[in-house]
């Protein structure tokens, strides 16, 4: 009888742990966004508050003293009884006596917060620019720390069941969730019709006046470039210069299938030059066409281990994943052609995914779908975009001609109109009840001195869009970053050109910056150079490990297959293992040798500086960390180590 009671208690404990784990999972991954404050009606319109605060990095080193500002404006300037809302901004005050026009940074989306970008490596650019002028990061109405924040609180969670019309079911589901998001804000008294590009233009103007600036320069990124052009349209006399990174114009409201396919054709030409990759993917475009055709005919049922959703390097997450796996061992999903198109469209501009696409298509073709299954799981788990994405696009809209062009192009393109434009369907916009403003999608032309920055592999704002803007802004300079996507339009060289542009130093009309691209291998490396070298270091020391590395390198580097990975990535992994064991002497000896093979890789200089720091050799640490900054000024770990060394 006692044994029965003990067993019963054990089973009760197991069930409690499993249910608790499942509850924790939902708290971690499915927790709600807090309800927003709908207005600041207790504050007067034009009220301006400015305080100071200190920004810190992840090692708690002080980065900068910034100003935090709040400006009250009307939600709807055409309504005398309008709610009052609050615009939040942060300002890097100029650290010199220069009289250059202040820069207002405008983030993309629509729906991204400029102040969030100010906490990424872009921080170092803004700090560098503040040597010459004030830099203001404005959270546009409806986003970030502005009030209200129109973040939708429901997830995308698109259905993956196979039905007679998957596309129609996906669209109905998106409309339903958009309606729920819109209804929540409308019930709070928020007037969604007031969240559009024109009102945001007036917000920028009110901010300019409140801060007492006669002229400003604008730095737009992605959608922020469209907003900058609209401000120039109405207030060109108050704009000294414009920087447009990843630019699109107001009349570029829809991405077109041919534009997206053109970016894949560029990848195809690069893959043909890669002897290892082309051995497995001799014709990337044909592989892409075959994959999409096969998915249309035969959607793939995918089972992904649930543990893949958890960080296996974190003991607590690994334990939670193991626990919940007892109840739900796999994610079961069906990958349809429509889902795949939607995901590809969302990720086409991101550099990491540009590098991953060839291997992803290859794996699907080989019926190895774990990676794409995880991609689909993460895609479905995302939140809906901020409501500003829908309200801004609804108010601006697009021409009937562009919509028709997009529909027609899908007949002869790999990519579908729906897969690219599902978030911009009229039915989706209608859920937010926003009226279209006639002239917001008209092209803008101006004599403003403009710097255009774009990547040749940018699938979100392809180079042909920049071409059309250059025609309209004839007083331009242009930076073309070869092999770059949408989210990596800043580095040491680009920063130098931006500073030259802002400070009136001469720039070439057109500047090309070449970057190497490294596509992810479609198959695993046959042997691990990382494990091989680590085992040799542990057993026989660094010198023998280096000798072995050199011998393997000489033997296999010219072999056109994925045998060993002789890359700086592999070296970084070996270093991480040495750091984990606090073997800094071995790390120094190993990295000193590897610098001769990878003299351009900033990580090796950073890691060597870190190793010297832990060996208490501050002089050498400073030397190598400064070398790392010379190569990658925007690496936050290097910046943090430099700060730590100074402190």
N, C-alpha and C positions, 0 to 999 in steps of 0.2 A: 504493500500500500504506500509506504514511504517512497519507494523508487518511482511509483506512478506519479506522486505529487511533485517529486524533484524534476522528472521529465516534463511534467505539465508546466512548471515554473520556467524551465529552460525555453520551452516553446513560446510561452507568453513573452519572455524577455526578447527572444528573437523577433517575434512579430512586432513588439514595441519598437525595437531598434530599426527594423525595416520601415515601419510607418514613420518613425522619427526622421530617418534618413531621407525618405521620400518628401516629407514636409520641408526638411532643410534644402533639398534640391529645388523645390518650388520657391522657397524664399530667395535662394541664390540666383536662380535663372528666370523666375517668372514673377518677381516682385514688382508691385505697381510703382509707377512714377507718382510722386506726391501731387495732390491737387494744387493747381496754381492759384495765386491771388488774382482776382479778376480785374482790379483797377486800383488806382490810388486817388480816389475822389476826395480824400481828406486833404490832399495837397493842391496848391494853386498851380495853374498852368504857368510855365516858364520858370518854376522854382528849380534852382540849381544847387546841388549839394556836392562838395568835393572834400574827400578825406584822403589820408595817406595810409599805405600798408606796405609790408615787406613781402616780396616773393622769395620762396626758398626752393631749392632743388630737392631731389629725392634723398640726398644725404643730409638734408637740412642746412646746407650751406646757403647763405644769403645771396640772392641773385641781384636784386635791385629794389630800390624804393620806388613805388609807383603811386600815382594818384587814382583813386576810385571816384567816379562821378555818376550822378543821377540827375537826369533832366526830365521834367514833367511836360508832356505835350498832350494835345487832344487826340483821342482815338480816331475820331472822324471830324476833320476840320470844317466840314460843311454843315455840321450839326451843332447848334448853339447849346444843346443839352448833352453833348457828348461826354462819355466817360473820360476821365483823365488816366493816362497810362505813363509808364516811366521807362525811359531809355537808360540803359547802364553802359558805361564806358570806362576804360582804363587808359591812363595817359602816362607815357614815358616822357618826362620833362627834358627839354634840351639841356645838355650839360656844358654847352659853350655859349658864346655870344653871337652865334650866327643868326642872320635874319631870314633864313629860308622859310618858304611856306610850310606850315605844319602838314603832316601826312595823316590822313584818316584811312584806316585799313577796313575793308569791307569783305567779310567772309562769304563763302558760297552756300550751296544748298539748292534753293533757299531753305534756311532753317539751321545753318551752322552758326555757332557763336564765335565772333572774332576773339573774345577773351580766352576761349578754349584753345584756339590756335596759338595764342600768346604763351601758352604753357607747354607747347611742343618746341622742337628745335628752332622754330621761327622766332622764338624769344630772342635768340642771339642776334638775329637780323635786326629786330626792332631796337634792341639795345644799341647795336652798332649805329643805326640810323639816328638814334637820339643824341649822338655826338654833334649832329648838324641841325636838328630841328625837333620840335615836339612830334611824338608819334601817338596817335589816338586809336585805340581798338574799340570799335562801336559794335555792341550787340544790337542788331537790328530789332525793330519792334517784333515782339512775339517769340524771341529766342533768348537763350542763355540766361543771364541775370536780369534781363529786362522784365517788366511786369505789364501784362501777364506773359507767361511762357506757354506757348501753344503746343507743347509736346503731347502728341496723342498717347494715351495710356494703354492702348490695346496693341497686340502683336500682329504681324502680318499673317503668320500661321495659315498659309494658303492650303486648300484641300489638295490631296494627292491621289484621291480615288479615281479610278478609270471610269469615265462615263461617256455618253454619246457625244458630248461637247465639252471637253475639258476647259477650253478657252472661255466659254460662256460661264461655266461654273466658277472659274477663278475670278472673272470680272465681277460677277454677282457678289462673291464673297468680299472682294476688296471694297465694293460700293457699300455693302452692309457695314463694314468696319469703319469706313470713312464717315458714314452717316452717324454712327454711334459717337465717334470722336467729335464731329461737328455739333451734334445735339448737346453734348456735355458742355461745350464752351458757350453755345447759344443760351442754354438754360442758366448760365452764370451771368448773362447780360453782356457778354462779349460780342461785339459787332464784327463778325468775320469779314464783312464786305470792306472793312477799313484796312485790312492787312494786305497791301499791294505795293508794287514798286513805286507808284507815284507818291503815296503817303510816306514811304521810306525816303524818297528824295527830299520831301519837305522836312523830314526828321533831320537829315544831314544839314540842311540849310539852317534849321533852328539851332542845331548844335554849333554850327560855325558862328552864328550870331551870339549865342550864349557865352562862347569862349572868347569872343572879341577878336576873331581872325578876319582880316580883310580878304585874303586869298588862302586857298588850301591846295594841297596836292592829294590825289586819290590813289590808293593802292588796292585794286580789286583782284580777288582770286575767284575763278570760276563764275558762278552767278554774280559775285561781287563786281565782276568786270561789266556785266550788263547794267547793274545798278549805277556804277560809276559813269557809264555812257549816258544814262538817262539824266543824271545830275548835270552833266556837261550840257545836255540838250537845253535844260532850263536855266542853268546858272553858269554858263561858260565864262563869263567875265570874272567869276570868283575862283576859277580853277587855273592854277599855274601849270601843273603837270599831271599826267596820269600814268600809272604803271598797271598794265593789264596782263595778268598771269593766268594761263589756261583760259584764253579769252573766248567769249561768245557774244553775239550781238542780240538786241531785242527781237530781231526777226529770225533768230535761230531756235525757235521754241521747240522744235522737234528734231531729234537725231534721225538721220535717214539710213535705211538699210545699206545703201551703197557706201556711205561714209564709214560705217562699221566694218563692212567687208573689205574696204580699202586698207584698214589697219591690219587685218589678218593677212592680206596679200603682202604687206610690208614684212610681217613676221615670216611669211613663207620664203621671201627672198633672203632673209637673214639665216633661216634654218638651212637653206641650200648651201650656204657658205660654211656651215658647221659640220665638219667631216664625221664627227662621232654621232651627232644627232640625226643627220641626214641618212645615216646608215639604217636607222630605225624608221625615220619619217622622211622618205625621199620626196614626197609631194604633200606638204602640209594642207594646202587648200583642198586637195582631193580627199584627204583624211577628214577634214572639217565637213565637206559636203556629204561624204558617206555616213558620218556619225549622225548628222542631223536627219538624213533620209531614213536611217535605221531606227532612230528614236521615234520618228513619225509613224513608222509601220509597227514597231514593237517596243512600247515603253518597257523600262527595266524595273523589275521588283528588286529592291535592295534591302539587305539587312546589315546594319552597322552596329558593332559592339557598343553598348551604352558607355563603357569606360572611355571611349574616344571623346566624350563630352567633357571629361575632367582632365585637369592638369596632372599627369602622372609623375611629375617631379615634386609635387606637393603632397606630403604624406596624408594630410587631412582630406584633400580632394580625392586622392587615390582610395582612401578608406571609404569615403562616402560613395564613390563610384562602385566599388566592390559590393557595398552593402545594398545599394539600390538594384544592382545587377541581379541580385537573388530574386527580386520580384519582376524586374523587366530587363532581361539580358540583352535585348537588341532594340534598336530603332528600326521599325519596318515602314518603308516608304516606297512609292512608285515614282520613278523619274520619267516624266513625260517630256515630249519635245518642247512644250510650252514652258514648263518649269526651267528647263535647261536654257532656253533662250532668255528668259527673264534674268536668270543668274548671270549669264555671260554678259548681258547688257549692263547689269549693275557693276560688274567687276572689270569691265573692259579698260577703264582708265587707270587702274591701280597697277603700279610697277610690279609688285609681287605676283599679281595674277597674270600679267603679260608674260612673265618668266615661267609661270606654271602651266599656261594653256596648252602648249604642245604635249607635255606629258599627260595632262588630263584627258585630252582627246585620244591619245594613244592608249591609255588605260581603259577607257570606255570601249574602244574598238577591240581590245583584248578581253573584254568582259570582266575586267578587274575594277569594280565600282566602289570600293571602300572610300576612296578619297572624294569622289563626286557625291557619295552618300552623305559624308560629313559636311560637305559644302551645302547640300540641299537642307540638311538638318539645321545648320546655322542660319541659312537664308530664311527658312520658315520661322525661326525663333526670333528674328529681329522685330523691333518695334516698327509700327508705321512711321513714315517720316513725320517731322514736325508739320502741323497743319499749315504753316506758312508756305511749305512747298506747294500745297494744293491751291491755297488762296492766291498766291502771287501768280502762279501759272494760269489760274482761271481768269484773273483780271487781265493779264497780258495776252494770253491765248496765242494763237498762231494763225497764219493765213490759210484759207481754204486751199490755196494752191499748194502750200507745203504739205498739208494733210493728204491731199490727193497724190502728190509726188511720192510720199512715203508708202501709201497703199499700193501704188503702181510698181514701185521698185521691188517690193517683196515677191513679185511674180518671177523675177529673174535674179534674185539675190538669195544667198544662203540664209540670211537673217530676216525674220518676219517683222512686219509693222507692229503686231501686237506685242511680241517679245520685247521690242525696244520701247514702245510707247504706252504700255499698259497703265502706267500711273498718270497719263495725260489724256485719257479718254474723256470726252464730254460728260459721259454718265458719272465718272468719278468726280469731276469738278462740280457737277450739279449737286452732289451730296453736301457741299459746303455753302450753297446758296450765294455765290459770289458773282457779281455782274462784271462783264467784260468791259474794259476801258479802251475805247477805240484806238488811240494812237500809241499805246504802250508797246506794241510789237512792230513799230515802224523803225527802219534803220536810222542810226544817228551819224551825222557827219560833222566834223569840227576841225578847227586849225590848232587845237590844243596839242602841245608837245607831248608825245606819247611813247612809252616803251612797251613793246609787245613781247611776251615771253611764252613760248610754247614748245611742247615735245613732239617729235615726229611719230611716236607710237601712242599718242594721247587719243584714246578712243572716245573720251567724253567731249573734248573740244578739239577735233582733228585740225591739222594744219590748214586745210582749205577754208575753215572758218576764220582763221587769223588772216589769211590772204584777203578775204573780203573786207575785214575791218581795216586793214592797211590801206586799202583804196579810199576808204572814207575818212581816214585820219592821215593825210599826206605828210604831216610833220612828225613822222615816226622814226624810231629806231627799233630794230627787231633782233631778238635773241632766239635762235633755233637750237634746241637741245636734241641732238640726234640720239635716238633709242631711248628717250625718256617718255614716261607716261604723264598722267595728270597730277599725281601727288608727289612729285619730286622735282619741282621747278625752283629749287634753291640749292646752291652749293657755294663754295668759296669764290669761284670765278664769277658766277651770276651776281653774288653779293657785291663784288668789286664793280661790276658794270652798273648795278642799281645805284650805288653810292656816287659813281661818276656821273650818272644821269641826273641825280638829285642835286649834286653840287656844281652842275653846269660844266663839267669837264667834257671834252670832246669824245664822242663815241662813233664807231663805224656805223654806217647805215644798217648793215646786216652782219650779225655776228653768229658764227656757227661754233657750237661746243659739242665735241664728240664724247660719247660715253659708250663703254663696252657693255654689251648685254650678255648675261649668262643664263641661258634657258635651263630649267630643271631637267635632269636626265629622265628619260622615259622608263628606264629600268634601274634597279639597284646596282651599285658598284659590286663587282664580283668579290672583291676583298676590301676590308676596311684598313686603310692606311692609319687611321686614328688608333684602332685597337692594336695594330701591329707595332706602332711606335711606342705607345704607352706601355705595352707589355715589355718591350725591349728596354725602355728607360727603367722600369721597376726591377728588371732582372739584371741588366748589365750596365746601366748608366747611360748618360746622355750621349757621350762620344760614340758609343757603338750604335745607338739609335740613329744618330745623324748619318753615320756611315751607311747604315742599312737604308735609310731614306734615300740617300744619294744613289746607291746602287739600284734600288727599285725604280727611282726616277729615270736613271739612264736607260734602264731596260724597257720600261713601259710607257714613258711619256709620249712616244711617237706611235704607240699602238692605238689605232682608231676604234677603240671600244671602251666601255666603262669598266676598266679593270681596277685601277686605284684612282682615288681622287687626290691629285696633287694640287690642291688649291689652298688659298688663304683661309677658306672656310674650315677646311680640315685642320689647319694649323691652329686656328682659334679654338677648336674643340679640344685639341691636345693641351693647349695652354689652360683651358678651363679645368681640365682634369688635374693638372699640376697645381693649380690654385686651390682646388678643393682639398688637396692633400697638403697645402701650404708648403709645397716644394718650390720655393721661389728661386733658389740658386739654380736648380735645373731649368726653370722657366727662363731665366736670364740667358743661360748658355744656349738653350734651344732657340730662343727668339733672335739672339744676335746673329746666329747662323742663317735663320730664315729670312731676315731682312734683306740679305743679298739676293734672294730669289724673288721676293715680293716688295721691292723698294717703294711701290706706290700705294700699298695698302695701309691706310691710316690705323687700322685696328692693331696691327703688329707693333707700331710705334707706341700706341696707347697702352697695350698690354705690357710692353717692355718697360714703359714708364711706371706702370702700376707695380710690376715686379720689383723694380729698383726702389720704389717707395716703401714697399714692405720689407725690403732689405736694409732700410734706413739710409739709403744712398740718395739724398734729396737732390744733389746736383745733377746726377744722371737722370733721376726721375723727371726733373724739370726740363732737361734737355730733350728727352724723348717725348714728353707730353706736349711740349711746344711744337715739336716736329709733327706730331699727330694733328694738332690744331691747324698747322700750315696746310695739311692735306684735307682735313675735314673739320672746318670750324663749327659745324652744326652737330657734332657728336656730343650728346648730353653727358655721357660717361666721362669723356675727356675733360669737358668743361667742369664737371663736378670734382674730378681728381685735381685739376689745377686749383680750384677754389680751396679744396681741402689742404693742398700743399701750401698755399698762401696763408691760410688760417693757422 
